[in-house]
Amino acid sequence: MDMGAPFITARTASDYWAYATLFSSTCPVAHVEGVLAGAVMAFRSQDDPSEVYVQDVMVHPDHQRQGITTALLGSVRAQAQEWGCRRIWLTSEPNNQAADATWRKLGWSNLSGDREVAGVQVISNFKGPGKDRAVYELLLN
Ligand SMILES: CC(C)(COP(=O)(O)OP(=O)(O)OC[C@H]1O[C@@H](n2cnc3c(N)ncnc32)[C@H](O)[C@@H]1OP(=O)(O)O)[C@@H](O)C(=O)NCCC(=O)NCCS
């Protein structure tokens, strides 16, 4: 996960234990020839169980553009649909163009913000002071 810097902040081993042990249905991983190549950490909201929030998406640089994120988010989407959720959503850094291209390719919408950065709608201070984020969602049927 460190390889996702500056866009990904690696969590602790204890965090990953919890994701794998308590939230495995929305925290899928991808292996290529036995080696961990990508992971998604997503969680169903307890405040609004009709929503699944995607916290982290990370694919090893050697395995990007191979459809791993497409497959992992597809798995999260299938689980959310099985639960009858209304939407999946996530945020990314305003300057993460690879992420923006990925979410759009997968049919996610970039929510309106209060400013635009290189064609991306950004909400200022979304995650606290100075933490501007682009917000994306995929509505489910
Ligand atoms: C963003 C990221 C998760 C995409 O993962 P991925 O497994 O490479 O994505 P996929 O292979 O499923 O790509 C699906 C489509 O998204 C688009 N896409 C993905 N990466 C892209 C890039 N770097 N530039 C332009 N388009 C891109 C393409 O349309 C791609 O389809 P194609 O390869 O057939 O053209 C990956 O680049 C990554 O791990 N980056 C570092 C960590 C990060 O920024 N995570 C997101 C933080 S919110």
The ligand as an SDF file (V2000), in Angstrom:
LIG
                    3D

 48 50  0  0  0  0  0  0  0  0999 V2000
   -6.1430    4.3480   -9.7780 C   0  0  0  0  0  0  0  0  0  0  0  0
   -5.8300    2.8560   -9.7190 C   0  0  0  0  0  0  0  0  0  0  0  0
   -6.4430    2.2650   -8.4610 C   0  0  0  0  0  0  0  0  0  0  0  0
   -6.4360    2.1680  -10.9880 C   0  0  0  0  0  0  0  0  0  0  0  0
   -6.2790    0.7540  -10.8620 O   0  0  0  0  0  0  0  0  0  0  0  0
   -6.1240   -0.2290  -12.1200 P   0  0  0  0  0  0  0  0  0  0  0  0
   -6.2290   -1.6290  -11.6170 O   0  0  0  0  0  0  0  0  0  0  0  0
   -4.9150    0.1160  -12.8780 O   0  0  0  0  0  0  0  0  0  0  0  0
   -7.4320    0.1320  -12.9760 O   0  0  0  0  0  0  0  0  0  0  0  0
   -8.0440   -0.7590  -14.1590 P   0  0  0  0  0  0  0  0  0  0  0  0
   -6.9730   -1.5760  -14.8140 O   0  0  0  0  0  0  0  0  0  0  0  0
   -9.2280   -1.5010  -13.6390 O   0  0  0  0  0  0  0  0  0  0  0  0
   -8.4840    0.3920  -15.1850 O   0  0  0  0  0  0  0  0  0  0  0  0
   -9.8060    0.5440  -15.6560 C   0  0  0  0  0  0  0  0  0  0  0  0
   -9.8540    1.7210  -16.6100 C   0  0  0  0  0  0  0  0  0  0  0  0
   -9.6150    2.9430  -15.8990 O   0  0  0  0  0  0  0  0  0  0  0  0
   -8.8620    3.8550  -16.7270 C   0  0  0  0  0  0  0  0  0  0  0  0
   -7.5340    4.0840  -16.1460 N   0  0  0  0  0  0  0  0  0  0  0  0
   -6.9240    3.3860  -15.1600 C   0  0  0  0  0  0  0  0  0  0  0  0
   -5.7120    3.8940  -14.8760 N   0  0  0  0  0  0  0  0  0  0  0  0
   -5.5340    4.9440  -15.7250 C   0  0  0  0  0  0  0  0  0  0  0  0
   -4.4770    5.8570  -15.9380 C   0  0  0  0  0  0  0  0  0  0  0  0
   -3.3290    5.8000  -15.2230 N   0  0  0  0  0  0  0  0  0  0  0  0
   -4.6270    6.8030  -16.8780 N   0  0  0  0  0  0  0  0  0  0  0  0
   -5.7750    6.8710  -17.6160 C   0  0  0  0  0  0  0  0  0  0  0  0
   -6.8140    6.0100  -17.4770 N   0  0  0  0  0  0  0  0  0  0  0  0
   -6.6970    5.0630  -16.5340 C   0  0  0  0  0  0  0  0  0  0  0  0
   -8.7280    3.1730  -18.0780 C   0  0  0  0  0  0  0  0  0  0  0  0
   -9.8520    3.5320  -18.8760 O   0  0  0  0  0  0  0  0  0  0  0  0
   -8.7970    1.7030  -17.6770 C   0  0  0  0  0  0  0  0  0  0  0  0
   -9.1910    0.8690  -18.7430 O   0  0  0  0  0  0  0  0  0  0  0  0
   -8.0990    0.4470  -19.8950 P   0  0  0  0  0  0  0  0  0  0  0  0
   -6.8350    0.0700  -19.1920 O   0  0  0  0  0  0  0  0  0  0  0  0
   -8.7720   -0.6900  -20.5970 O   0  0  0  0  0  0  0  0  0  0  0  0
   -7.9170    1.6710  -20.7530 O   0  0  0  0  0  0  0  0  0  0  0  0
   -4.3030    2.6040   -9.7470 C   0  0  0  0  0  0  0  0  0  0  0  0
   -3.7090    3.4340  -10.7130 O   0  0  0  0  0  0  0  0  0  0  0  0
   -3.6050    2.8420   -8.4060 C   0  0  0  0  0  0  0  0  0  0  0  0
   -3.5130    1.9410   -7.5720 O   0  0  0  0  0  0  0  0  0  0  0  0
   -3.0510    4.0540   -8.2230 N   0  0  0  0  0  0  0  0  0  0  0  0
   -2.3180    4.3810   -6.9860 C   0  0  0  0  0  0  0  0  0  0  0  0
   -3.2140    4.4550   -5.7670 C   0  0  0  0  0  0  0  0  0  0  0  0
   -4.3930    5.3830   -5.9790 C   0  0  0  0  0  0  0  0  0  0  0  0
   -4.2630    6.4940   -6.4700 O   0  0  0  0  0  0  0  0  0  0  0  0
   -5.5830    4.8970   -5.5610 N   0  0  0  0  0  0  0  0  0  0  0  0
   -6.8000    5.6750   -5.6150 C   0  0  0  0  0  0  0  0  0  0  0  0
   -6.8600    6.5660   -4.4350 C   0  0  0  0  0  0  0  0  0  0  0  0
   -8.4600    7.2080   -4.1840 S   0  0  0  0  0  0  0  0  0  0  0  0
  1  2  1  0
  2  3  1  0
  2  4  1  0
  2 36  1  0
  4  5  1  0
  5  6  1  0
  6  7  2  0
  6  8  1  0
  6  9  1  0
  9 10  1  0
 10 11  2  0
 10 12  1  0
 10 13  1  0
 13 14  1  0
 14 15  1  0
 15 16  1  0
 15 30  1  0
 16 17  1  0
 17 18  1  0
 17 28  1  0
 18 19  1  0
 18 27  1  0
 19 20  2  0
 20 21  1  0
 21 22  1  0
 21 27  2  0
 22 23  1  0
 22 24  2  0
 24 25  1  0
 25 26  2  0
 26 27  1  0
 28 29  1  0
 28 30  1  0
 30 31  1  0
 31 32  1  0
 32 33  2  0
 32 34  1  0
 32 35  1  0
 36 37  1  0
 36 38  1  0
 38 39  2  0
 38 40  1  0
 40 41  1  0
 41 42  1  0
 42 43  1  0
 43 44  2  0
 43 45  1  0
 45 46  1  0
 46 47  1  0
 47 48  1  0
M  END
$$$$
